[in-house]
Amino acid sequence: NWAKFYGLAAGEIEETEEVFVEGDDKKSVLAFVIRFASGWRVTALSSRPSNLRGKQGRVIIDEAAFHDQLGELLKAAMALLMWGGQVHIISTHDGVDNPFNELITDIRAGKKPYSIHRITFDEAVSDGLYRRICLRLGKEWTKEGEETWCKEIRDFYGDDASEELDCIPKNGGGKWLNRALIESRMSPYTPVIRYDQSDEFGLLPEPRRAAEVADWIADTLQPLLDGLDKTRVSFVGEEFARSGDRTVIVPLLQQPNLSLKPPFVLELGNMPFAQQEQIMKHLLHGLPNLRGAALDARGNGQSIAEAMRDEFGAEVCESVMLSENWYRTHTAPFKAALEDGTLDAIPKDEDILADLRAFELVRGVPRIPDVRTKGQDGKKRHGDAAIAFVLAHYASRELNTGPIRVASRRIRRKSALTKGY
């Protein structure tokens, strides 16, 4: 129809067979052709690379990221350029490690002399996409209608919106933890305690801040600690943030069957350093039989991690510098614990779920991508709870030494050794 709308003289679409040679065999493939009075034609072929061999003209490869043999297809298409043809490669993304994205990366790096034309969903809407849809459907365009339509489209794509609509490839092309697995280990009885402060709070004198936080500890945190089974062994993981993202602290209690369950999860938002240290010290002192705490020591988190190490000792508190090698080593046991149920009772909370689902494979290693999301309260998150849970599980495996019982013989005396000589 587009040819007719442009006023071009075109016949009806016809079916034909294109013959190509593969080795010693001749094979044919069904093709659809539109012929123009000028002698030009548009031919729709399958994506088999050999179909392009010997052709001339302008090649358009649609949804290139989803072709099984994109490299071979491009090789065949690029051969047309010596005859003055053109090659247009059009696609949404299908992961960072996909050949299509690798081609984009090479072009941006100057390794390929091609041009990139990046068009996002928002740019298309700004240029009149929704207006055109309204015209096509006979609807009246309104600003409110456009906003509602855009929201519905993004809600429909959900976690895939960035890749499908915003030209942002996913790391690894998929999620590391699926929703069904996470939800199977969630419990509605595990609370999430969120404590946020305003910017003005940070400007108050430190004694006033300390007093206010002490009241919160007495009213909110201490009752939770008082209710814990004092015979249990405990571990802690902490992902630090000062502002923007959130500090998440995950305590784990070892159950009689050796499984691990968090009694609660604590989140701090926009909390000054001194008060984070105040809360952390109280928590670690109040947990029963603390065996290990793994604390995020990247950036500003290193200060609090060192303070806790000084307070409780290096054998209990470890400052963890998260790296690709660290994730490679310690994420697999974490996932296995979810799968076999030795880590259970994660809070049934939408933000916790979203954080855990944020893990993606980057070069085969589960990582949190460098993309911020918004929580249910509208505030930024960066997989904070997911990292805290992995750190807590790491503490349960690597810092679980327990008290050391020392047994020694009695002191030997010189007189006993030389008696009789």
C-alpha positions as CSV (number, residue, x, y, z in Angstrom):
1,N,0.0,0.0,0.0
2,W,2.8,2.4,0.7
3,A,3.8,2.5,-3.0
4,K,0.2,3.5,-3.9
5,F,0.1,6.1,-1.2
6,Y,3.2,7.7,-2.6
7,G,1.6,7.8,-6.0
8,L,4.1,5.4,-7.6
9,A,3.0,3.1,-10.4
10,A,3.2,-0.3,-8.9
11,G,1.5,-3.6,-9.7
12,E,0.1,-6.0,-7.3
13,I,2.2,-8.1,-5.0
14,E,3.2,-11.3,-6.8
15,E,4.8,-14.6,-5.6
16,T,7.8,-15.9,-7.4
17,E,10.7,-18.3,-6.8
18,E,14.3,-17.1,-6.4
19,V,16.8,-19.7,-7.4
20,F,20.2,-19.9,-5.7
21,V,23.1,-22.2,-5.7
22,E,24.4,-24.0,-2.6
23,G,27.4,-26.2,-3.4
24,D,26.5,-28.4,-6.4
25,D,22.7,-28.0,-5.8
26,K,20.3,-25.5,-7.1
27,K,17.6,-24.5,-4.6
28,S,14.7,-22.2,-4.7
29,V,13.0,-20.0,-2.2
30,L,9.6,-18.3,-2.2
31,A,9.9,-14.5,-2.6
32,F,7.3,-11.7,-2.8
33,V,7.8,-9.0,-5.4
34,I,6.3,-5.6,-6.2
35,R,7.2,-4.5,-9.8
36,F,7.2,-0.8,-10.8
37,A,6.6,0.6,-14.3
38,S,10.1,2.0,-14.2
39,G,11.5,-1.4,-14.1
40,W,12.5,-1.2,-10.5
41,R,11.2,-3.8,-8.1
42,V,11.0,-4.6,-4.4
43,T,11.7,-8.2,-3.4
44,A,11.1,-9.7,0.0
45,L,13.4,-12.6,0.7
46,S,14.1,-14.8,3.6
47,S,17.2,-14.0,5.7
48,R,19.2,-16.9,4.3
49,P,22.6,-15.3,3.4
50,S,22.9,-17.2,0.1
51,N,19.7,-15.5,-1.1
52,L,21.5,-12.2,-1.5
53,R,24.4,-13.6,-3.5
54,G,24.5,-12.1,-7.0
55,K,21.9,-9.5,-6.3
56,Q,22.2,-5.7,-6.8
57,G,20.4,-2.7,-5.4
58,R,19.4,-1.5,-2.0
59,V,19.3,-4.1,0.8
60,I,17.2,-3.6,4.0
61,I,17.8,-6.1,6.8
62,D,14.9,-5.9,9.3
63,E,15.2,-7.0,12.9
64,A,18.9,-7.9,12.3
65,A,19.6,-8.7,16.0
66,F,17.3,-11.7,15.7
67,H,18.8,-13.3,12.6
68,D,20.6,-16.6,13.3
69,Q,23.4,-15.9,10.8
70,L,23.7,-12.1,10.9
71,G,27.5,-12.2,10.3
72,E,27.1,-14.2,7.1
73,L,24.1,-12.2,6.0
74,L,26.0,-8.9,6.4
75,K,29.0,-10.4,4.5
76,A,26.6,-11.2,1.5
77,A,24.9,-7.8,1.7
78,M,28.2,-5.8,1.9
79,A,29.3,-7.4,-1.4
80,L,26.6,-5.3,-3.1
81,L,28.3,-2.1,-2.1
82,M,30.9,-2.4,-4.8
83,W,28.1,-2.1,-7.4
84,G,26.9,1.1,-5.8
85,G,24.2,-0.4,-3.7
86,Q,23.1,0.5,-0.2
87,V,22.7,-1.6,3.0
88,H,20.2,-0.5,5.7
89,I,20.3,-2.6,8.9
90,I,17.3,-2.0,11.1
91,S,16.6,-3.6,14.5
92,T,15.7,-3.4,18.1
93,H,18.4,-4.8,20.5
94,D,18.7,-8.4,21.8
95,G,21.4,-8.1,24.4
96,V,24.8,-6.6,24.7
97,D,26.6,-9.7,23.4
98,N,24.5,-9.9,20.3
99,P,26.3,-9.5,16.9
100,F,24.0,-6.5,16.1
101,N,25.1,-4.6,19.2
102,E,28.7,-5.6,18.5
103,L,28.4,-4.0,15.1
104,I,26.9,-0.8,16.7
105,T,29.9,-0.7,19.1
106,D,32.4,-1.1,16.3
107,I,30.8,1.8,14.4
108,R,30.9,4.0,17.4
109,A,34.5,3.1,18.0
110,G,35.4,4.1,14.4
111,K,36.2,0.5,13.3
112,K,33.5,0.5,10.7
113,P,32.8,3.4,8.2
114,Y,29.1,3.3,8.6
115,S,26.5,5.7,10.1
116,I,24.2,5.1,13.0
117,H,20.7,6.5,13.1
118,R,19.2,6.0,16.6
119,I,15.5,6.5,17.1
120,T,13.9,6.0,20.4
121,F,10.2,5.6,21.2
122,D,10.1,9.0,22.9
123,E,11.7,10.7,19.9
124,A,9.1,9.0,17.6
125,V,6.3,10.2,19.8
126,S,7.8,13.7,19.8
127,D,7.9,13.7,16.0
128,G,4.2,12.8,15.8
129,L,3.9,9.0,16.0
130,Y,0.8,9.1,18.2
131,R,-0.7,11.9,16.1
132,R,-0.3,9.7,13.1
133,I,-1.9,6.7,14.8
134,C,-4.9,8.9,15.8
135,L,-5.2,10.1,12.2
136,R,-5.1,6.5,11.0
137,L,-7.7,5.4,13.5
138,G,-9.9,8.5,13.1
139,K,-9.4,9.5,16.7
140,E,-8.9,13.0,18.0
141,W,-5.4,13.7,19.4
142,T,-5.1,15.0,22.9
143,K,-2.1,15.5,25.1
144,E,-3.7,13.4,27.9
145,G,-4.5,10.6,25.4
146,E,-0.9,10.6,24.2
147,E,0.5,10.4,27.8
148,T,-1.9,7.6,28.6
149,W,-1.0,5.7,25.5
150,C,2.8,6.1,26.1
151,K,2.3,4.8,29.7
152,E,0.3,1.8,28.5
153,I,3.0,0.9,25.9
154,R,5.8,1.1,28.6
155,D,3.7,-0.9,31.1
156,F,3.1,-3.5,28.4
157,Y,6.9,-4.0,27.8
158,G,7.7,-3.8,31.6
159,D,11.3,-4.8,32.2
160,D,12.0,-5.0,28.5
161,A,11.0,-1.3,27.8
162,S,14.6,0.0,27.8
163,E,15.6,-2.5,25.2
164,E,12.5,-2.5,23.1
165,L,11.7,1.3,23.2
166,D,14.9,3.1,24.3
167,C,17.6,1.5,22.2
168,I,19.4,0.3,25.4
169,P,20.6,-3.4,25.0
170,K,20.3,-5.6,28.0
171,N,23.4,-7.0,29.5
172,G,23.5,-10.7,28.7
173,G,20.2,-10.6,27.0
174,G,18.1,-11.7,30.0
175,K,17.5,-11.8,33.7
176,W,19.7,-14.0,35.9
177,L,17.0,-14.7,38.5
178,N,13.5,-15.5,37.3
179,R,10.5,-14.1,39.1
180,A,9.0,-17.5,39.9
181,L,12.2,-18.6,41.8
182,I,12.3,-15.4,43.8
183,E,8.7,-15.4,44.7
184,S,8.9,-19.0,45.8
185,R,11.3,-17.9,48.5
186,M,9.3,-14.9,49.7
187,S,7.2,-14.5,52.8
188,P,4.6,-11.9,53.7
189,Y,5.7,-12.2,57.4
190,T,9.2,-10.7,56.9
191,P,8.9,-6.9,57.3
192,V,10.9,-4.3,55.4
193,I,11.8,-1.4,57.7
194,R,12.4,1.8,55.8
195,Y,13.8,4.9,57.5
196,D,14.3,8.0,55.3
197,Q,15.5,11.5,56.3
198,S,15.2,14.9,54.7
199,D,18.0,17.0,53.4
200,E,17.4,19.4,56.3
201,F,18.1,16.6,58.8
202,G,21.7,16.4,57.5
203,L,22.2,20.1,58.4
204,L,21.3,19.7,62.1
205,P,24.0,19.5,64.7
206,E,25.2,16.0,65.1
207,P,24.1,15.6,68.7
208,R,20.5,16.4,67.7
209,R,20.7,14.0,64.8
210,A,22.0,11.3,67.1
211,A,19.3,11.9,69.6
212,E,16.5,11.6,67.0
213,V,18.0,8.4,65.6
214,A,18.4,7.0,69.1
215,D,14.6,7.5,69.6
216,W,13.9,5.7,66.3
217,I,16.2,2.9,67.4
218,A,14.4,2.6,70.8
219,D,10.9,2.7,69.2
220,T,11.4,0.7,66.0
221,L,14.7,-1.3,65.8
222,Q,15.1,-2.5,69.4
223,P,11.7,-4.2,69.6
224,L,12.6,-6.2,66.5
225,L,15.9,-7.2,68.1
226,D,14.2,-8.1,71.4
227,G,12.0,-10.5,69.6
228,L,14.8,-12.6,68.1
229,D,15.6,-16.1,69.2
230,K,18.8,-15.6,71.3
231,T,20.0,-19.2,70.6
232,R,20.3,-18.5,66.8
233,V,23.5,-17.6,65.0
234,S,23.3,-14.4,62.9
235,F,25.0,-12.9,59.8
236,V,24.7,-9.5,58.1
237,G,25.1,-8.1,54.6
238,E,25.1,-4.4,53.9
239,E,25.0,-2.4,50.6
240,F,25.9,1.2,51.3
241,A,24.6,4.4,49.8
242,R,24.5,8.0,51.2
243,S,22.0,9.6,48.9
244,G,20.4,8.8,45.6
245,D,20.3,5.1,46.1
246,R,19.5,3.3,49.4
247,T,21.5,1.6,52.1
248,V,20.1,-1.9,52.6
249,I,21.0,-4.1,55.6
250,V,20.1,-7.8,55.6
251,P,20.5,-9.8,58.8
252,L,20.2,-13.6,58.4
253,L,19.4,-16.0,61.2
254,Q,20.6,-19.6,60.9
255,Q,17.7,-22.0,61.6
256,P,17.9,-25.4,63.4
257,N,17.8,-27.1,60.0
258,L,20.8,-24.8,58.9
259,S,18.6,-22.8,56.5
260,L,18.9,-19.0,56.6
261,K,16.0,-16.6,57.1
262,P,16.0,-12.8,57.5
263,P,14.0,-11.6,60.5
264,F,13.6,-8.3,58.7
265,V,15.3,-6.1,56.1
266,L,16.4,-2.5,57.0
267,E,16.6,0.3,54.4
268,L,18.0,3.7,55.0
269,G,17.5,6.7,52.7
270,N,19.4,9.9,52.7
271,M,20.9,9.1,56.1
272,P,24.1,10.9,57.2
273,F,27.3,8.8,57.7
274,A,27.4,9.3,61.4
275,Q,23.8,8.0,61.9
276,Q,24.3,5.1,59.5
277,E,27.3,4.1,61.7
278,Q,25.1,4.6,64.8
279,I,22.3,2.3,63.5
280,M,24.8,-0.3,62.2
281,K,26.6,-0.5,65.6
282,H,23.4,-0.9,67.5
283,L,22.1,-3.6,65.1
284,L,25.3,-5.7,65.1
285,H,25.5,-5.5,68.9
286,G,21.8,-6.5,69.2
287,L,21.9,-9.5,66.9
288,P,22.3,-12.9,68.6
289,N,25.6,-14.6,68.3
290,L,26.9,-12.6,65.4
291,R,29.3,-14.7,63.4
292,G,30.0,-12.5,60.3
293,A,29.1,-9.3,58.6
294,A,30.1,-8.6,55.0
295,L,30.0,-4.8,54.3
296,D,30.2,-3.0,51.0
297,A,33.5,-1.1,51.1
298,R,33.3,0.6,47.7
299,G,33.5,4.4,47.7
300,N,32.1,6.1,50.8
301,G,31.0,2.7,52.2
302,Q,34.6,2.0,53.1
303,S,34.4,4.4,56.1
304,I,31.6,2.6,57.8
305,A,33.0,-0.8,56.9
306,E,36.3,0.1,58.6
307,A,34.4,1.5,61.7
308,M,32.5,-1.8,62.1
309,R,35.7,-3.7,61.7
310,D,37.4,-1.7,64.4
311,E,34.3,-2.2,66.7
312,F,33.8,-5.9,66.1
313,G,37.1,-7.2,64.8
314,A,38.3,-8.2,61.4
315,E,37.4,-11.9,62.1
316,V,33.7,-10.8,62.2
317,C,33.4,-7.8,59.9
318,E,34.9,-8.0,56.4
319,S,35.2,-5.0,54.1
320,V,34.2,-6.3,50.7
321,M,35.4,-4.7,47.5
322,L,32.8,-5.9,45.0
323,S,34.4,-6.8,41.6
324,E,33.7,-9.0,38.6
325,N,35.8,-11.8,40.1
326,W,33.9,-11.5,43.4
327,Y,30.6,-11.7,41.7
328,R,31.8,-14.6,39.6
329,T,32.8,-16.6,42.7
330,H,29.9,-15.8,45.1
331,T,26.7,-15.3,43.1
332,A,26.4,-19.0,42.1
333,P,26.2,-20.2,45.7
334,F,23.6,-17.5,46.4
335,K,21.4,-18.7,43.5
336,A,21.8,-22.3,44.5
337,A,20.6,-21.4,48.0
338,L,17.5,-19.9,46.5
339,E,16.9,-23.0,44.4
340,D,17.3,-25.5,47.2
341,G,15.5,-23.4,49.8
342,T,18.4,-22.9,52.2
343,L,17.8,-19.2,51.8
344,D,14.1,-18.5,52.5
345,A,11.6,-16.0,53.8
346,I,12.7,-13.0,51.7
347,P,10.3,-10.1,52.3
348,K,7.3,-10.2,49.9
349,D,8.0,-6.7,48.7
350,E,7.8,-5.3,45.2
351,D,11.1,-3.3,45.5
352,I,13.0,-6.3,46.9
353,L,11.7,-8.4,44.0
354,A,12.7,-5.8,41.5
355,D,16.2,-5.5,43.0
356,L,16.7,-9.2,42.8
357,R,15.5,-9.4,39.3
358,A,17.9,-6.6,38.3
359,F,20.7,-9.1,38.1
360,E,21.8,-9.6,34.5
361,L,24.6,-11.7,33.0
362,V,27.5,-9.5,31.8
363,R,30.2,-11.5,30.0
364,G,28.8,-14.6,31.8
365,V,29.0,-13.0,35.2
366,P,25.8,-12.0,37.2
367,R,26.0,-8.2,37.8
368,I,23.7,-5.3,38.6
369,P,23.7,-3.1,35.4
370,D,24.5,0.6,35.6
371,V,20.9,1.6,35.3
372,R,18.8,3.2,38.1
373,T,15.2,2.2,38.6
374,K,12.4,3.8,40.7
375,G,10.9,2.1,43.8
376,Q,7.3,2.1,44.7
377,D,7.9,5.4,46.6
378,G,9.4,7.0,43.5
379,K,12.9,7.1,44.8
380,K,15.9,5.7,43.0
381,R,17.2,2.2,43.4
382,H,20.2,0.3,42.0
383,G,19.6,-3.3,42.9
384,D,20.5,-2.4,46.5
385,A,18.7,-5.2,48.3
386,A,20.0,-7.8,45.8
387,I,23.6,-6.9,46.6
388,A,22.9,-6.9,50.4
389,F,21.4,-10.4,50.2
390,V,24.4,-11.7,48.3
391,L,26.7,-10.2,50.8
392,A,24.8,-11.7,53.7
393,H,24.8,-15.1,52.2
394,Y,28.6,-14.7,51.5
395,A,29.1,-13.9,55.2
396,S,27.2,-17.1,56.2
397,R,29.6,-19.2,54.1
398,E,32.9,-17.4,54.5
399,L,32.8,-15.8,57.9
400,N,31.1,-18.6,59.8
401,T,34.0,-19.5,62.1
402,G,32.3,-19.3,65.4
403,P,34.0,-19.2,68.8
404,I,37.3,-21.0,69.1
405,R,37.9,-23.4,71.9
406,V,41.5,-23.6,72.9
407,A,42.9,-26.7,74.6
408,S,46.5,-26.9,75.8
409,R,48.6,-29.1,78.0
410,R,49.9,-28.1,81.4
411,I,53.2,-26.2,81.6
412,R,56.3,-28.4,81.6
413,R,58.7,-27.4,84.4
414,K,62.4,-27.7,84.1
415,S,62.7,-29.4,87.4
416,A,60.4,-32.3,86.3
417,L,62.5,-32.8,83.2
418,T,65.8,-33.0,85.1
419,K,64.6,-35.0,88.1
420,G,66.8,-38.0,88.8
421,Y,69.9,-36.7,87.0
